[in-house]
């Protein structure tokens, strides 16, 4: 990692733990370099909170600070709109006796020091087996076009916010091992009670479910070159808030069986060593189950997070010729080979099986 990346992590730690203890010196601060990294990593508003803890002489120049504040203010407005749309959609579903489970997004934000400073994106929902019924109601009652061209979820635009209505939690077209992991998530969803969100008719998954789902979701972004510090923060702040309510025996059993334990250990190590989250947050209260520090892998993952990479589309949807689809398949294959060490940390499948499954399904 570069010096400015280390400084960024140090500032982020100050905000997460709520302190002013920093090793950053005035001479090392290069805000012109730090600001674009913070934007790229999805933590610009969170870093602004850390800047507020610094002495005035260490803060960015006033023009940059005003730009930074303006960007954060816009994010806060988007967050408010996002929450309003979640509540409105949940009210619509409630009229038709459909419960709404909220995945990622708003639910993750509740663990942040300032929830409104976590970037918003899509509204990801699961409707307990009523996806098709709900989509038909959205089209019939609300007059909104629903797009059904992706196997994992349908999508529609709800008042300017994209909604993903999930039939599945993870993408089993990309990886065969996801078929088994999806079954695990479904069984955990049935066994463990969901949490209230603070919004009527909106639930968030149980801590045990999210301990599995959020790490897998982060791992998928990691393997496909799309991981950012914001994904790591989602995991870290989740464990910080809910670690006492997790069924650790089940979660670590699944991590081991699905070959994700080293990835969990590395992400936990990043959260503890670089972000200042207490190590007890990644362990059961009785200390019978706990993460194991892996600084070597943690540093490698952090370096990968900061590295600039090309991002490829999720599917061939919109790629209209055989030639372009072939190029897409070649690019995917090259990325797969370069990222094979990542796949081995996330997916419980051998490399040949992983490549064959991905190639077969993506080129269709």
Buried (B, 14 or more C-beta within 10 A) or exposed (E): BEEBBBBBBBBBBBBBBEEEEBEBEEEEBEBEBBBEBBBEBBBBBBBBBBBEBBEEEBBBEEEBBEEBEEBBEEBBEBBEBBBEBBBBBBBBBBEEEBBBBBBBBBBBBBBBBBBBBBBBBBBBBBBBEBBBEBBEBBEEEBEBEBEBEBEBBBBBEBEEBEBBBBBBBBBBBBBBBBEBBBEBBEEBBEEBEBBEBEBEBBBBBBBBBBBBBBBBBBBBBBBBBBBBBBBBBBBBBBBBBBBEBBBBEBBBEBBEEBBBBBBBBBBBBBBBBBBBBEBBBBBBEEEEBBBEBBEEBBBBBBEBBBEEBEEBEBBBEEBEEEEEBEEBBEEBBEBBEEBEEBBBBBBBBEEEEBBEBBBEBBBE
